[in-house]
Every structure is written in structure tokens, then in C-alpha cells.
Amino acid sequence: MAKIVSRFAPSPTGYLHIGGARTALFSWLLAKSSGGEFCLRIEDTDRERSTQDATDAIIDSMKWLGLEHDGEIVFQSSRMDRHNEVIDQLIENGHAYYCQCSKEDVDAMREKAMKEGRKPKYDGTCRENGLTEGVVRLKAPQEGATGFTDMVKGPITIENTEMDDMILRRTDGTPTYNLAVVVDDHDMGVNTVLRGDDHVNNTPRQILIYRAMGWDVPQFGHVPMILGPDKKKLSKRHGALSVMEYEKMGYLPEAVTNYLARLGWSHGDQELFTMEEMQALFSTDNLGNSPSVFDLTKFEWVNGQYMQKADPNRIADMLCDFYAREVGAEEAAKVEKETFAAVVPLLQPRAKSVIDMLEQARPFIADAAALPYDEKAVAKFLTEETKAYLEEIAGRIEALDEYTEQTLEDLHRQFLEDKDIKFKVIAQPIRVAIMGKTQSPGLFETMLVLGKEQTLARMKRALTL
């Protein structure tokens, strides 16, 4: 069997959204799972709506997801001469013709056909007129059927009477989508096309162009769309965001690709896959034929799993970057990476994203004088009795020769014995004193990361509240 050459061909009329990213991932996996090639083509022929900003965002999104392409990126707009060359060949070999019927003429044809119970389509008025100008239409077969075996949906057949002589070139000389796609895929050596099922109706029409040119027809597969939890078209509030919005929200690219892969593809009951595992296991045989539902809660769980496994130094770098985005490079430079690096292992078990971790890390990077306090927590836990305990504990900490997690634990155990009280009596007051709130990682781990000086400064400030 020939090496698989697949492609992803987005239009830069907008950013790459999560549905397109999943299609790109499946196409990438299809090629890589068999040692094939994956091509990227930017279909930028819509001059009015295509933007450089969207083009750059698509390329950045692909890089962020790790979906590297083989060879150079192809820009469809640079290939118009080639598209027109093929259209001229189709005219010469009798598979296409000029048509001068107006839009109003065609609308009238379709309306008449509907009244007569026939398929509403262009009726071939100019098919044999031998015209030399106008739009160019494909001379489609009028009998038989056009079929293909979809890699996802199985056999699909369309009666040729259902299809009309589609336009290949407009009056302004620009090729239409179906013609340009076929020419580009053929010239790029694409032999396997995996795309969204909104293209199912285009496929038989494109097959007719392949056959008219005497070219090999690729294998086609069409994946169902992604729905929101309400089983309707995915909306922004359900996760229909651009890929780089997920980056800005602090999600990890490997979590995004893992979750997207599981939206429509499976391998037993396994939920978590590295890219290497997906490459080794991917097959279109395991692609589902029904729409998938985007579950934000499940996605955040997947991201949380990857947050737990991630290299702490990498997450610390990301925390530094996100903090700089928020407060500016100069202000962010006041917090050393080592501070974030020390915090990361404490927060990894519970953080859903880098942004979530940054929120949890704020008490660690605040100066004692600027630490915000939860007023309700202060009122509940920093009583006169607990403040007296805090003052004595602070004194004992100050006297420590060695400040370690073990010495802190021993100190507090001895304090509890001396006062004949339970740990719960002092745990929350200490936590509120040093973190400003009632939630934190392990108390002694937290105190160790804060350091002796900062821990004492916070305790002493709490005594003044």
C-alpha cells in the first residue's frame, strides 16, 4: 500500500477552533500512525474575509498542539494559475463547458423543477451550445451513480441525477472551492482525506472532477461534529473557542490533544494517551460515527491529570510567563522562578490549569505586608485565645536553629502536648495567619516553602488584625 499522505486545509477567515483542531489531529494521527506525511494548506482564496492575523493564529495553534506539518505550507491563493490551467484542460477534453445563464435563469430552472417534483438544479441549457465565455461548468454524467467507501461512515452512493453541472470557474476568473481543492490535493500527492462531515456532500462532486481529469481518487473519511452538553451545536460557553484561547486559559497542549482525540476515537476504556501512544494506536476503524459531546468538566479533569504529571520546572516557567502577562515583566521579575518552582509540587495535585495554579499561588508570592485576608476567616479563627497560641508558636519558630519540615512538625507536636490541645485548635488559625484564608496545601510544607522569615512576618501581622 502507498504511503499515506494526509492534509489539513483550514480557511483563514477566522481562528482555528476546537472542532477544526480535532480534524487536524485526526488527519495528523492518520498519517503519522503509518509513517506517512501530513501537509498543511491554507485555503486563503476568500480575499475579502481572509486575514493575515487568522493565518498566523492557525499556524501558531498547530505548533502549540504539536501538529507539525511536512514540507512547506501551501497557500491556495498562490495557485490560481494552476487551477485555471486544469479548468482549461477540462474544457478541451470535453468535461467542462461555458455557460451564460444568469442567476435568475438558474433560480427559475430550480423553481420549475421543484413544482414538477424533480431535483432543483441547473438543467444543462448551455451544455452543448459551444460557448466561449461565461462561467465554466463541469459536464457531469447524467446516468449512473457516484460512490465511495467512507473511512468513518462506510459506503456512500449518490445518484448522478442528484448532482448538477457545478460551476468550476466564476465570471471573474476565480476557481470555485471544489475545483481548487481537488487540484491542490492531487498536486500535493494527498491520497487520504479525513475531514468534517459537513463536507460529505462535496465529496461525490469532487470525485467527478478527479475522474474527469483521469486522476486517482483519494480515500475519504468524514468525522461527525462536536456538540455541546445540550446536544446542540457547540457554542462558546460550552468550549467552542479558538485553540489559542485554551493556551491563554492555562491548559496544556497535550491535555487538549488527548481530550480531542477521545471525542470520537477510542481504544478500549483508556482515557489518557501520550502523543506517542496515539500515533501507535490510532486507526479510523475506531472513529465513531455519531457526534461527540464536549464536556468541560471532563476536559478539566484530563488537564488536571497532565498538570499532576508535568515537569515542575516547566510549570514554573509557565507560571512566570502568565504572571508577567498579568502584571508586566518588570513587576513579575520581583518574583523569582525558584519561588514558583517550590510552590508547584504543592499545588500540582489539585490545580485544574496553570491559571488555576497561579490563583492558588498568589498567597505564596505576596509580601507579608500585602497579603490579603479573608475577613470571615479572620473573625472565626483569629480569636484572642488562638492569637495567644500563635504568638507563642511564632516565638518557638523564631528560636529554631534548623528550619525544616521535620523540625516544624516536631515543634507543633510538642506545643500541642504542652497545651494539651488537639491540632485542629491551631491548624486553621495558623493557616489563616500565614495564607490569609482557610485553604492551603499541607501546613508544614506551606511554611517551609514560605520560609522562616516570611512565615514569622505573617504570623506577627495576623496578631495585629
N, C-alpha and C positions, 0 to 999 in steps of 0.2 A: 504494500500500500504506500502511496506517495506521502511524503511528509506533510503534516497538517500546517497550513498557513491560514491563520485567522486574522481578524481585524476588529477594531473598534472605530466607528466613524461618527463622532458627535458633531452637531451643528453649533457654532459659537454664537448663537442668538441668545444665549443665556448661560449661566454657570452649570457645571456638572452636578446634577442632583443625585440623590442616593439610588434612585431606580436605574439611571444610566450607569452609575458606578458598579452596580451589581452585574449589569450586562457586560461591562468591560471586564470585570473579574472573571465571569464565566468564560468569556471568549479567551482571556489570557490563560486561564487554567486549562482550557481545552487544548491550546497549542503546547503549553509547557508540559502537560502531563504525558505528551507523546514525543517530546523532544523537537517540537515544531517551532514555527515562528509566529510572532504576534506583531501586527502592524497597527500604526495609528494614523488615521486620516482625518483631517479637519475639513468638514464639508461647509466651506465658507462662501458658497455661491449666492447666498441671500445678502446682497450688498447693503441693503438698507438696514437690516437687523443685525448682521454680524458685527462684532466689535473685537478690537484687539484685547481689551480687558477680559472679555469672556474667553478668548483663545488662550491667553496667558493663564487664566484661572483653571481651565481644563487641563492644560499641561502640568501645572503645579499640583493639581489634585491627583493626577495619575502618578506623579513622582512620589507624593506623600503616601499614597496607598501601596507603593512598591510595585506598580504595574508598569515596569519598564518595557518600552517597545523595541523591536528590532529594526535596524535601518533608520533612514531619515523619515521625519514626519512628512506626509504628503498633504499638500494644501490643494483642495479641489479647484479653487478659483484659478490656479495656475495652469490648469489642464483643459481649458475651454477649446483651444485649437484642436486638441486630440479628440475631444468629444464630437466636435463638428466634423472632423475627418471621418469618424465612424458613421455618423449620420449620412454623410455624402456617399459612403460605401453602401449603406443600406438602400439609398435611393437608386444607386447604379445597379445593384443586384436585384432590384425589383421587390425588395421587402419593405420599402417605405415610399411615401408619395407626398406631394404638396397638396394642401387643402386651403381653400379660400372662404370656407363657410364662417360666418360671423358667430359670435357668442349667442346672439339672438336666434340665428338659424338653428344652432345645436340645441338650444333650450326648447325650441319649437318641436324639433325631432323627438326629444325625450318626452315632452308632454304628450305628443301624439301617441308614442309607443305605450305610455302608461295608460292612456284611455283605451287602447286596444288590447291591454293585458300583456304587453310584451316588455322585455327588459328595456328600461330607459337608457339609451346610449346613442352615440353618433351612428348615423345609418349608412356611412360609406359613400355619400353623394359624390365626392371628388376622387374616389378610389381609382377609377380608370380614366380620368379626364386628361391625364398627361400634362398637368400644370407645371410651371417652372418657378413659381414663387408662392409665398404664403407660409402657414405653419407646416411642419413636416409631421406626418402621422405614420405609425407602424402599420404595415399591411398584415394584420393578424389573421391567422387561419380562421375560417368560418365554420369549420366542421371539426368533429373530434373533441378531445379534451386535453388539458394540460395538468399533469400531476407530478408530485414529488413525495418522497418519504421524509417527513419532518423528523429530525432527531429527537424532538420532545413530544410532538403531538401524534406521530405516526403518519400513515398515508393520507394525503390531501389531494383531491382532484377537483378541478374546475372545468365545467363545460366551456368550450371556446365561444359559444354563442353568448355566454355571460359577460365576455370581455369585448370592449370596443377597440377601435383603432386609436390607441392612445397617442397623444402628442409627444413627439421626441424633441422638437425644437420650436420655440415660440417665434413670433413675428419679429422680435427684436434680436434674433440670432442666438439667444441663450438656450442651452440644452435643458431639458427637464430632469427632475430628480432621478427617475427610474433609469433613464439612459446614462446619466453621468455615473451612477452607482455601478452599473454593470461594466462600463468601460474601465472604471478605476479598479474594481475588484479583479477584472481579467488581467489588466496590465500589471497589477501588483502581485499577481500569482496567487491570489486568495482562492482557496479551494474549499473552505469551510466557513460558513456564515452563521454565527449564533447571535441573535438579536431579539428585541422585544416583540411580543406577539401583535403589537399594533402594525407590524409590517407584513403580517400573513397575507393580506390581500395584494400586496405589491409583488410578492414572490412569483406567482404564475406569470404576471406581466413581464417581470424581469427574465424569467426563463424563456419567454418568447423571443426576447432580444438576443439572448445567448444563442439560441437555435438559429435565428436569422443570420447571425454572424458566423455560424459554424464553430462556436467555441464550446469547450467543456463546461457543463453546468456544475457549480459548486454544490456541496451538501448544505442544506439549510436546516436551521433549528430555531424555534421561536419560544421564548420563555414568557410565562404569564406575568402580569403586572403585580406590583406590591400594593396592598390595600392597608387602610388604617384600621384600628381596632373596631370601628363601626362597620367594617366590611365595605366601605366606600373608598373612592379614590383617595390616595394618601395626600393629606394636607400638611401644611407647615406645622400646625400644632401637634401633629402625630409623628413628625420626623421627616417630612419632605423638604429637607434643607439641602443647600449646596454642600458638597463634600468638605470644603474648607471651613464651613461653619462648624462642623464637627471638630475640626482641628482647633478652632477658636474656643470651643467649649471644653477643651482639655481631654478629649477622648484619644485613645491610642490607635494608630492606623491598623495595627494587627488585630485589634478588637473589632474595628469596623469591618475589615475584610472577613474575619471569622463569622461575624453575625450576618453579614450579607450573604455569605456562602450558604449558611444554613436557612436562608429564606428561599427555599425552593430546591435545595440539594441536601442529601443526607447520606450518611454512612453508618448504618445501624443506629444505635442510640447515642453515639458520640456527639458531644456538643462543642468541645474545644479542639481546634486544629491549628497547628502552625502552618505557614505558607508551604513549607516543605511537605508536610503531611497532605495538604490539599492537592498539591501537584501530583503526589504519588497515588492518591485515591480517586481523583476526580474522573467522572465519566458522565456523559449525557444520559446514560441508562438510569442514573439515579436522580435526574432532574424531574421535579413534579410538574404535572400538567394543570394544576389548579393555582389560582392566585395565592400569594403568601400574605400574611398579616404582620405588619411591623408593630412589635411590642416594645415600647420604650423601656419598660421595667426589665424585660428580659435582656435588652441591649445593655442597659446599665449594669446588670449582673455580669454579663460577659466581659464588659470593660473592667469591672471590679476584679474579676479573676486575673486579667492581664496586669492590672495595677499591682496586685499582690506578688506576681512573679517577676515583674520588671526589675532591671538593674537599678538599685537605689541612686547611683551616680547619674544615670540617665534621667530619672525622675527629678533629681535635684536640679539638673541643668534646665529641665522644662519649667520647674517652679521659678527659677531665676528669670527665665525668659518671660513667663507670664506676669511675674511681679513687675518686671521692667516695662512691659506693655501697659501696665496699670498706672504706675507711679512715675515712670520716666527712668532713664538709665542712671542719672545722677543720684536720685533718691534710692533706687534699687541697689546701687553699689554699696550703700551703707550696711546691707545685709550680706554677709559672706556666704558663698556657696556651701562652705563647711557647716554652717548653721542649718541650712535646708537639708544637707546630706545626713546630719544627725537626726533630724526630725522624721525623715521619710520612713525609716523602718518602723517607727512607732505608729505611723498613720496608714501604712500600706494595707493592713488587714481590713480597714473599714472605708477607705476612700473610693468613691464611685468614679472619679475623674481627677485630672490634675487641678482643675478649678476647685473642685470639692476639697481636695487636699490642701490647696492654698488657703481656703477659708478656715480649715481646721488648724493650719499652721500659724495663723495670724497671732494668737497669743504667745507663741514661741519667739516671734521676731519683733514683738513690741517691746519698747523700753518700759521698765517698771513704772516710771512716772506717767507714761501714756497708756498703760494697759486699761482697756475699758472693763467695767464691772457690771454684771447683771444685778440690777437693784433688788429684784425679788430674792435672788440667791444670797445677796449680802444680808438682807433683812432676816432671812430664815436661818442662815448658818453662822454668820459672824455676830454671835451674841457676846455678852460680857464674859460669860463662862468660857466659851470657845476662844475668845481673844486672849484670855489669860493662858490657856493651853498653848496657843500659837506663839505667844511671847516667850514662853519657856522653851518650846521646841526650837524656836529661832536661836535662842541663846545656846542651846546644846549643839545645833548645827554650826554655829559660829566657832565653837570650841573644837570642832573636828579637825584632826591633823590630816586625815585622809578622807577625801570626798568621793565615795564610790557608791554604787547601788547597794552593795552589801553593808557598808557602814551606815548608810541611811536607814536600811531596813532594821539593822541591829539597834540603832538609836531609837527608832519609833517603838520597837518591841519593848525595849527597856522602859520607855516613857509610859507605855500602857500598863506595864507591871507596877511601876511606881505609883501611878494614879488609880490603879485598879479599875480601869475602864476598858470598854471594847473599842476596836479600831474604827467602827462606824461613827463613834462620837467625834473623832478628829478628822476622818478621811475627807468628808465633804467640806468642812471649814478650810482645811489646807488646800484642797483643790480650788475652791473659790478664791482663796487668798493669792495663789500663785498663777492661776489661769483666768480668773475673772468670771468663771462660770462653773457649772457642776459636771460638765463632761470633759474628759481628757483620757489619754492613754494611761497605762499603769502609773501610779503616783510616783514611785521611786524612779522609774525610768524617765518620767517627765522632769523630775527635779534634777536628775543627772544631766539631761540634755540642756536644761536652763543654765546649769552651772551654779556654783555656790553663791557667787556674788549676786546674780540676778534673783535667785530663789530667796535670799535673805532680804533683798531690796523690796521684793513684792510682799513678803510676809510683813515687813515693817510698815509698808504703805497700807496694807489691809488693816493694821491695828488703828489707823487714823480714820478709817471710814465710819 
